[in-house]
């Protein structure tokens, strides 16, 4: 193909792109301006890709969470809830976005500031989802209390927040103690509410000893409580070594374990 033909082909392509873009809703046009680094890990789930093709707003919400845009993420979540139920929004919009950022952080293509911004954007979206569940009665009658915390020295709470929203969606009463939580505070809350299940999260290798110390104190002061652990640095072998009752490799595994224990 000669140079003139290449230029003509590109011009036609650009005109087609402009024509398609002009026909899109304003919200989709705005999202098209948000650029996500190509180096970030791509989603692999065929079901997710299919849903994205059918629901442009879903793709928008993914980008907003990935980019750490709080207000836009919350707004997009509200739009999605008009056509999807809460669990679908969580599973096909929020979790894939956070997984993508988390994998990028592990691979070294996403850095700590972006990780924290994405976590805050997800929180704002989760709050909209939670409010919708409560107002619609979707949340249902509260079940047992569960204590969740990111252990002392660790400030990464993306995984914990995902677990929290899913547990709440299954009507559990989650007592979220936040991040960088001392063992004593976790033990105190467990005893105060006689909680039967505690979930501990750690993303940094250096903070796993804090998780082990928390489990030791729980065994001594609240022996009735089961402990589930999770986080990027953990494995089943390590969970067994520090005395956890269960290793949950993802948020749904936490829900499944809660359903086994809290009967």
HELIX and SHEET records of a PDB file:
HELIX    1   1 UNK A    3  UNK A   23  1                                  21    
HELIX    2   2 UNK A   26  UNK A   32  1                                   7    
HELIX    3   3 UNK A   46  UNK A   54  1                                   9    
HELIX    4   4 UNK A   56  UNK A   67  1                                  12    
HELIX    5   5 UNK A   70  UNK A   80  1                                  11    
HELIX    6   6 UNK A   86  UNK A   89  1                                   4    
HELIX    7   7 UNK A   90  UNK A   94  3                                   5    
HELIX    8   8 UNK A   95  UNK A  107  1                                  13    
HELIX    9   9 UNK A  112  UNK A  136  1                                  25    
HELIX   10  10 UNK A  158  UNK A  169  1                                  12    
HELIX   11  11 UNK A  183  UNK A  192  1                                  10    
HELIX   12  12 UNK A  205  UNK A  207  5                                   3    
HELIX   13  13 UNK A  208  UNK A  221  1                                  14    
HELIX   14  14 UNK A  236  UNK A  241  1                                   6    
HELIX   15  15 UNK A  251  UNK A  261  1                                  11    
SHEET    1   A 5 UNK A 173  UNK A 176  0                                        
SHEET    2   A 5 UNK A 145  UNK A 150  1                                        
SHEET    3   A 5 UNK A 197  UNK A 201  1                                        
SHEET    4   A 5 UNK A 226  UNK A 230  1                                        
SHEET    5   A 5 UNK A 246  UNK A 247  1                                        
END                                                                             
